[in-house]
């Protein structure tokens, strides 16, 4: 009797498996026939939203009839993952992929209707009006072309002061392997005791040594003041202007006719930042930040031009002669500019080597790197020297 009962249970389990397999086969067969009736067999293209909803309904019906979800999806040539993505928010939505090729909506405006909208908006009676005024005015004349939102959508690319974005080439890359090869200059404001009135600080620096090679303060911005400053800086440094690269932003004093003539006559090579780009003149901008955030910067506005010049004179002297710059291995700009940098760094390295020999257990690795920085690049991305440029700019 026990053997018979065991045999009966095995037969019942086998019968259930066969019934389940038969139900699954029938469900898949019904699903296949319905899919062929709706889509004509092979899908092979993107499924729009209505077809997605119908596919999800067919898959759910097949699952309820006994088919597995994986096999039901396979009948419609989609993966289980696609089915989950379609139904993860509870309802079927449009494809969110930005590069998906979507079918044109049934209510899309025709090319003739779009041209009619543009023609109407450019008429003298409507060219200065927004769609919220145009559409009601057309309605009063018994004309309906499209909704206000359609007018806005078409006009935004064809009307007003909007212009297509333009590509501006990056400025050329320049290498400074020594002092007085590449200079950078800019103008910054210094507040006065009169509200809305500022003095202009013209400042020129050598990007190789970071030395301030020239500066002046005036009450206005002119190309004449800038050109005079450049000539004085060249005389003070005793350098020939021919071949010298002078980098600046796109301000009016930098690109004024007087300034350009002053540069072209002796052979100075002008270099300009790209329009509306904030990091194309990093050395001058960094120097202005150092100046205005130093603790010695006056907390109150300058009372007169003489006071402003006196304070800047002291700052320039301290910056060039006393300030150890982090971007040039903590030597002063004057030391790097006049060539004393290498001997100073050699002494520091010898000192560190001697300290390590006295107490080697305090050093887990080598001593600090006191090698000179070497050449400096302006706009290094254009010349394949991005790593060096990042090191210099970050410092």
For each residue, the residues with C-beta under 8 A, 3 or more apart:
1: 4 5
2: 5 6
3: 6 7
4: 1 7 8
5: 1 2 8 9
6: 2 3 9 10
7: 3 4 10 11
8: 4 5 11 12
9: 5 6 12 13
10: 6 7 13 14
11: 7 8 14 15
12: 8 9 15 16
13: 9 10 16 17
14: 10 11 17 18
15: 11 12 18 19
16: 12 13 19 20
17: 13 14 20 21
18: 14 15 21 22
19: 15 16 22 23
20: 16 17 23 24 66
21: 17 18 24 25
22: 18 19 25 26
23: 19 20 26 27 65 66 67
24: 20 21 27 28 66 67 68 71
25: 21 22 28 29
26: 22 23 29 30 65 66
27: 23 24 30 31 61 62 63 65 66 67 72
28: 24 25 31 32 62 67 71 72 75
29: 25 26 32 33
30: 26 27 33 34 61 62 65
31: 27 28 34 35 58 59 61 62 67 72 75 76
32: 28 29 35 36 75
33: 29 30 36 37
34: 30 31 37 38 58
35: 31 32 38 39 41 55 58 75 76
36: 32 33 39 40 41
37: 33 34
38: 34 35 51 54
39: 35 36 43 51
40: 36
41: 35 36
42: 77
43: 39 47 76 77 78
44: 77
45:
46: 95 100 101 102 103
47: 43 51 52 55 78
48: 51 52 102 103
49: 52 53 92 93 94
50: 53 54
51: 38 39 47 48 54 55
52: 47 48 49 55 56 86 92
53: 49 50 56 57 92
54: 38 50 51 57 58
55: 35 47 51 52 58 59 76 78
56: 52 53 59 60 83 86 87 92
57: 53 54 60 61
58: 31 34 35 54 55 61 62 72 76
59: 31 55 56 62 63 69 72 73 76 83
60: 56 57 63 64
61: 27 30 31 57 58 64 65
62: 27 28 30 31 58 59 65 67 72 75
63: 27 59 60 66 67 68 69 72
64: 60 61
65: 23 26 27 30 61 62
66: 20 23 24 26 27 63
67: 23 24 27 28 31 62 63 71 72
68: 24 63 71 72
69: 59 63 72 73 80 83
70: 73 74 80
71: 24 28 67 68 74 75
72: 27 28 31 58 59 62 63 67 68 69 75 76
73: 59 69 70 76 78 79 80 82 83
74: 70 71 77 78
75: 28 31 32 35 62 71 72
76: 31 35 43 55 58 59 72 73
77: 42 43 44 74
78: 43 47 55 73 74 82 83
79: 73 82 83
80: 69 70 73 83 84
81: 84 85
82: 73 78 79 85 86
83: 56 59 69 73 78 79 80 86 87
84: 80 81 87 88
85: 81 82 88
86: 52 56 82 83 92 93
87: 56 83 84 90 91 92
88: 84 85
89: 93
90: 87
91: 87
92: 49 52 53 56 86 87
93: 49 86 89 96
94: 49 102
95: 46 100 102
96: 93 100
97: 100
98:
99:
100: 46 95 96 97
101: 46
102: 46 48 94 95
103: 46 48
104: 108
105: 108
106:
107:
108: 104 105
109: 113 114 117 146 150 154
110: 113 114
111: 114 115
112: 115 116
113: 109 110 116 117 145 146
114: 109 110 111 117 118 154
115: 111 112 118 119
116: 112 113 119 120 145
117: 109 113 114 120 121 145 146 150 151 154 155
118: 114 115 121 122 154 155 158
119: 115 116 122 123
120: 116 117 123 126 134 138 145
121: 117 118 126 127 134 151 155 158 159
122: 118 119 126 127
123: 119 120 126 127
124: 127
125: 129 137
126: 120 121 122 123 129 133 134 137
127: 121 122 123 124
128:
129: 125 126 133 134 137
130: 133 134
131: 134 135 148 149 151 152 155
132: 135 136 148
133: 126 129 130 136 137
134: 120 121 126 129 130 131 137 138 151
135: 131 132 138 139 147 148 151
136: 132 133 139 140
137: 125 126 129 133 134 140 141
138: 120 134 135 141 143 144 145
139: 135 136 142 143 144
140: 136 137
141: 137 138
142: 139
143: 138 139
144: 138 139
145: 113 116 117 120 138
146: 109 113 117 150 151
147: 135 150 151
148: 131 132 135 151 152
149: 131 152 153
150: 109 117 146 147 153 154
151: 117 121 131 134 135 146 147 148 154 155
152: 131 148 149 155 156
153: 149 150 156
154: 109 114 117 118 150 151 157 158
155: 117 118 121 131 151 152 158 159 160
156: 152 153 159 160 162
157: 154 162
158: 118 121 154 155
159: 121 155 156 162
160: 155 156
161:
162: 156 157 159
163: 166
164:
165:
166: 163
167:
168: 274 275 277
169: 274
170: 274 379 381 382
171: 247 271 272 273 274 280 379 382
172: 271 379 382
173: 377 378 379 380 381 382 383 385
174: 181 182 245 247 271 377 378 379
175: 181 182 375 376 377 378 383 385
176: 179 181 182 206 207 208 375 376 377 378
177: 181 208 374 375
178: 181 208
179: 176 206 208 209 211 336 337
180: 183 206 208 213 237 239 244
181: 174 175 176 177 178 208 243 244 245
182: 174 175 176 206 207 208 244 245 247 376 378
183: 180 204 205 206 207 213 233 244 245 246 247
184: 204 205 207 246 247 248 281 283 284 378
185: 202 203 204 205 214 226 229 230 246 247 248 254 284
186: 203 248 249 251 281 284 285 288
187: 200 201 202 203 221 226 251 253
188: 200 201 203 288 291 292
189: 198 199 200 201
190: 198 199 200 201 217 302 308 312
191: 198 301 302
192: 197 198 199 301 302 303 304 308
193: 300 301 302 303
194: 197
195:
196:
197: 192 194
198: 189 190 191 192
199: 189 190 192 217 218 219 302 305 308
200: 187 188 189 190 217 218 219 220 221 225
201: 187 188 189 190 215 216 217 308 312
202: 185 187 214 215 216 217 218 225 226 229
203: 185 186 187 188 212 214 215 284 287 288
204: 183 184 185 212 213 214 215 229 230 233
205: 183 184 185 210 211 212 213 283 284 287
206: 176 179 180 182 183 209 210 211 213 333 337
207: 176 182 183 184 210 247 283 376 378
208: 176 177 178 179 180 181 182 336 337 375 376
209: 179 206 328 333 334 336 337
210: 205 206 207 283 287 325 327 328 333 336
211: 179 205 206 320 333 334 336 337
212: 203 204 205 215 287 316 319 320 333
213: 180 183 204 205 206 233 236 237
214: 185 202 203 204 229 230 232 233 236
215: 201 202 203 204 212 229 312 316
216: 201 202 225 228 229 232
217: 190 199 200 201 202 305 308 309 312
218: 199 200 202 221 222 225
219: 199 200 305
220: 200 225
221: 187 200 218 225 251 252 253
222: 218 225 226 253 256 258
223: 226 227 252 253 254 256 257 258 259 260 262
224: 227 228 258
225: 200 202 216 218 220 221 222 228 229 253
226: 185 187 202 222 223 229 230 253 254 256 259
227: 223 224 230 231 258 259 261 262 263
228: 216 224 225 231 232
229: 185 202 204 214 215 216 225 226 232 233
230: 185 204 214 226 227 233 234 241 246 262 263 268
231: 227 228 234 235 262
232: 214 216 228 229 235 236
233: 183 204 213 214 229 230 236 237
234: 230 231 237 239 240 241 244 266
235: 231 232 238
236: 213 214 232 233
237: 180 213 233 234
238: 235
239: 180 234 244
240: 234 243 244 266
241: 230 234 244 266 267 268
242: 266 267 268
243: 181 240 267 269
244: 180 181 182 183 234 239 240 241 267 268 269
245: 174 181 182 183 268 269 271 378
246: 183 184 185 230 263 268 269 270 271
247: 171 174 182 183 184 185 207 271 272 273 281 378
248: 184 185 186 251 254 270 271 272 273 281 284
249: 186 254 272 273 280 281
250: 254 255 272 273 275
251: 186 187 221 248 254 255
252: 221 223 255 256
253: 187 221 222 223 225 226 256 259
254: 185 223 226 248 249 250 251 259 272
255: 250 251 252 259 260 272
256: 222 223 226 252 253 259 260
257: 223 260 261
258: 222 223 224 227 261 262
259: 223 226 227 253 254 255 256 262 263
260: 223 255 256 257 263 264 270
261: 227 257 258 264 265
262: 223 227 230 231 258 259 265 266 268
263: 227 230 246 259 260 266 268 269 270
264: 260 261 267 268
265: 261 262
266: 234 240 241 242 262 263
267: 241 242 243 244 264
268: 230 241 242 244 245 246 262 263 264
269: 243 244 245 246 263
270: 246 248 260 263
271: 171 172 174 245 246 247 248 378 379
272: 171 247 248 249 250 254 255
273: 171 247 248 249 250 277 280 281
274: 168 169 170 171 277 280
275: 168 250
276:
277: 168 273 274 280
278: 285
279: 282 285 393
280: 171 249 273 274 277 379
281: 184 186 247 248 249 273 284 285
282: 279 285 286 393
283: 184 205 207 210 286 287 378
284: 184 185 186 203 205 248 281 287 288
285: 186 278 279 281 282 288 289
286: 282 283 289 290 393
287: 203 205 210 212 283 284 290 291
288: 186 188 203 284 285 291 292
289: 285 286 292 293
290: 286 287 293 294 319
291: 188 287 288 294 297 315 319
292: 188 288 289 297
293: 289 290 297
294: 290 291 297 315
295:
296: 314 315
297: 291 292 293 294
298: 301 302 311
299:
300: 193
301: 191 192 193 298
302: 190 191 192 193 199 298 305 307 308 311
303: 192 193 307
304: 192 307 308
305: 199 217 219 302 308 309
306: 309 310
307: 302 303 304 310 311
308: 190 192 199 201 217 302 304 305 311 312
309: 217 305 306 312 313
310: 306 307 313 314
311: 298 302 307 308 314 315
312: 190 201 215 217 308 309 315 316
313: 309 310 316 317
314: 296 310 311 317 318
315: 291 294 296 311 312 318 319
316: 212 215 312 313 319 320
317: 313 314 320 321 322
318: 314 315 321 322 323
319: 212 290 291 315 316 322 323 333
320: 211 212 316 317 323 332 333 334 337
321: 317 318 332 334
322: 317 318 319 332
323: 318 319 320 332 333
324: 330 331 332
325: 210 328 330 331 332 333 336 395
326: 330 395
327: 210 373 392 395
328: 209 210 325 331 333 336 341 372 373 395
329: 341 345 370 371 372 373
330: 324 325 326
331: 324 325 328 335 336 340 341 344 345
332: 320 321 322 323 324 325 335 336
333: 206 209 210 211 212 319 320 323 325 328 336 337
334: 209 211 320 321 337 338
335: 331 332 338 340 341 344
336: 179 208 209 210 211 325 328 331 332 333 339 340 341
337: 179 206 208 209 211 320 333 334
338: 334 335
339: 336 342
340: 331 335 336 343 344
341: 328 329 331 335 336 344 345 372
342: 339 345 346 372
343: 340 346 347
344: 331 335 340 341 347 348
345: 329 331 341 342 348 349 370 371 372
346: 342 343 349 350 370
347: 343 344 350 351
348: 344 345 351 352 368 370
349: 345 346 352 353 367 370
350: 346 347 353 354
351: 347 348 354 355
352: 348 349 355 356 367 368 370
353: 349 350 356 357 367
354: 350 351 357 358
355: 351 352 358 359 367
356: 352 353 359 360 362 363 367
357: 353 354 360
358: 354 355
359: 355 356 362 363
360: 356 357 363
361:
362: 356 359
363: 356 359 360 366 367
364:
365:
366: 363
367: 349 352 353 355 356 363
368: 348 352
369:
370: 329 345 346 348 349 352
371: 329 345 374
372: 328 329 341 342 345
373: 327 328 329 376 391 392
374: 177 371 388
375: 175 176 177 208 388
376: 175 176 182 207 208 373 388 392
377: 173 174 175 176 380 383 385 388 389 392
378: 173 174 175 176 182 184 207 245 247 271 283
379: 170 171 172 173 174 271 280 382 383 389
380: 173 377 383 385 386 388 389 390 392
381: 170 173 386 389
382: 170 171 172 173 379
383: 173 175 377 379 380
384:
385: 173 175 377 380 388 389
386: 380 381 389 390
387: 390 391
388: 374 375 376 377 380 385 391 392
389: 377 379 380 381 385 386 392 393
390: 380 386 387 393 394
391: 373 387 388 394 395
392: 327 373 376 377 380 388 389 395
393: 279 282 286 389 390
394: 390 391
395: 325 326 327 328 391 392
